[in-house]
Amino acid sequence: VTENRSDLEDLHLYATPREQRFRRFASLEFEGQLYMTPYDFIQAVTNDEPTRAKKWRSLSKQELNQILMETPPVWKGSSKLFRNLNERGVISYTEYLFLLCILTKPHAGFRIAFNMFDTDGNEMVDKKEFLVLQEIFRKKNEKRERKGDEEKRALLRLQLYGYHTPTNSVLKTEGEDLVPRSYWDTLRRSTSQALFSDLAERTDDIASSLSDTTLLVHFFGKKGKAELNFEDFYRFMDNLQTEVLEIEFLSYSNGMNTISEEDFAHILLRYTNVENTSSYLENMRCRIPEEKGITFDEFRSFFQFLNNLEDFTIAMQMYNFASRSIGQDEFKRAVYVATGVKLSPHLVNTVFKIFDVDRDDQLSYKEFIGIMKDRLNRGFRGYKPIQRYTTFKSCVRKELYSR
């Protein structure tokens, strides 16, 4: 085990916030490149800070091969895949970015992502097509690199991508910046056949210089010859979203079938830029004195709705332009029309009690959309821990369960 505290702090000066977070949670190193385990990834999207001191364990070639040999095929995937793999897996930085994209995207976007990889249009994605992702995200990241010591930045790129990279980028032409804001937009907008052809020409060289990962073996088999169809791709993405939500839900439910409305509020507010969270929590406590609880199905449906927030925003803006707030029935109908997700009356009532700060039983664009948009940056920036207040009923419920 090698502890790289001085190097960590030094290179952090040249890393972007996303790179810094990956480096903080990554626990493995192989031939100079850093990797997360599946456990590390789950920690990175559910915790504020790593639960362990920063140490990068150097893997031998034999250890890496053994880990990859134990990787299940994609058709054996489940919503417990990352928990089952635990420490027996390796995830690269570009794959970390890809997995983060999945967590906040609607199911309709799964087809878009698949089609972006499927450059030959044969309804299958092979390993070479998927490796174009490495180039897209790497070149996207070059636009964000912090200036400074070129030697340090080269070392940082080696840690993140496994090889030294040239500074020129095919994503940029003279006098024109083609790189959009988000990684998802990079996939969606920068995928013309010409661009993919340019990038695909390099994937053979890239593949030969990079080690296989758990994700590559999971998708394309131990020999890299298998192909990924849309059904398996969709199931993987849906399972990942479900798994992270299950982990969050179970961390608050303590084995019960529901979490309290207050715990639900904690989870929502945790990923926002709201400064005075206590006022929201106090507002909800006063207005929902009787705890009923939020089931996992309700919990999951709400986060599926949030992944469709962009479409719902259009509906909300229509009310906003008319200088109107909306009531619970209008909110529920707008959610269903815009996203196809049905929210239970109790869940909608809970959301209103949390975000209706002026207590007029109406939600304005500012009260809800403005706050929830912050939540979609989950995993891409630092977390703001929220003090947990425990209601009397929550204490009683957890005490009874502990017996």
ABEGO torsion letter per residue (X at the ends): XBBAAAAAAAAAAABBAAAAAAAAABABBBGGBBBBBAAAAAAAAABABBABBBBBBBBBAAAAAAAAAABBBAAABBAAAAAAAEABBBBBAAAAAAAAAAAABBAAAAAAAAAAABAAGAGBBBAAAAAAAAAAAAAAAAAABBBEBAAAAAAAAAAAAGBBBBABBAABBBGBBABBABAAAAAAAAABAAAAAAAAAAAAAAAAABBBBAAAAAAAEAAGABBBBAAAAAAAAAAAAAAAAAAAAAAAAGGBABBBAAAAAAAAAAABABABAAAAAAAAAAABABBAEBBAAAAAAAAAAAAAAAAAAAAAAAAAAAGBBBBAAAAAAAAAAAAGBBBBAAAAAAAAAAABAAGAGBBBAAAAAAAAAAAAABGABBBBBBBBBBBAAAAAAAAAAAX
